[in-house]
């Protein structure tokens, strides 16, 4: 792995590319439409979840973070109420949203 800079970066950053595998190889594509679709789907799911739990308007800061932590936003996205839960994701599973139940003690 090589690390370098074109001279245009001003500090640490994440390089993000979206490519599709085609007959002629990996072709770079514009991620914008994919990200726009995902954002729209997430916001629509959030609205459905808000209605399901009876939230009509968000108050900031959120009054009940635990309620927000129980909301599942579409497939594969979970808000965790406790950062310790993140450490309990089973690293042997390919589905990284599977939460291993906490054990007592």
N, C-alpha and C positions, 0 to 999 in steps of 0.2 A: 504494500500500500504506500503510495506516495502522498505527501502532504505539501501543498504549495499555495501560492497566491498569484493571481494575475496582476496584482498591483492595484486592483480596484476595490478590494475588500479593506474595511477599516478595522476589523477585529474578528473575533471568533464568530462563526456563522455556520449554519447548516445548509449544505448543498442538497437540493431536492430535484429529482428528475422523475418523469413518468415516461415509461417506454412500453411499447407493445411488441410482442414477439410475432414477427411476420415471416413469410417464406424467405425473404431476403435478409433476415436477421432482426436485431432489436432496433426498432425505429422510435426516436424520441417524439413524443406527442405533447400537445398543450394540455397541461393538467387542469387548467381553469374550468372547463365544462364539467369534468369529473368532480372537482372540489365544490363547484357551485351546486351540482345535483346533491352531493352529500350534505352540504350545509342546509339546503332547502328541506331535505328529508329529515334531518335532525331537528330543525326548527318546527316542522309540522308534528313530529313525534312529541316534542316538548309541549306543544300546545295541547295535544290530546291527553298527555299525562297530567298537565295542569288542570284540565277540565275534569279528569277522572278523580283527582284528589280534592277538587273544589277550590282551586286557587283561581281567583279572578284577576288579581293584580299582584305583581311582585313588589315587595317592600325591601329596600336596600338599606342597611345590610339585611340579609335574609333572617327572618325571625326564627325559623326552625331548620337549621342545617341538616338535622337528622332526617327530616322528611325529604329534602332534596337528595340526600344520599341514597334513598330507596328508589329513586326514579331511574328507570332504565331507558336510555335514549336510543331507540332503534337497535339494530343488531350489533352486538360486539362492543357497545359503549356503556360503561357503568360508572356512575359517580360513587366514590367511596366516601363514607362518613369518617373513616378512621384510616390514616395513612398506614397503620400497621397492617391493614388488610392487603395493601399492595404487596407487602413482603410475603404474603401467604398465597400468592398466585402460584399454582403448581408449575414449575419451570419445565417439567417433562411433557406437558400437554402442548399441542400445537395451537389450540384455542386459548389464547392468553387471557380471555375474560372469565375463565372458570375460577371461581374462588373456592379455595380449600377451607372447609369449616374450621373455626377455631376450636382448639381442644381446651378443656378446663385445666387450670393449674398453672 
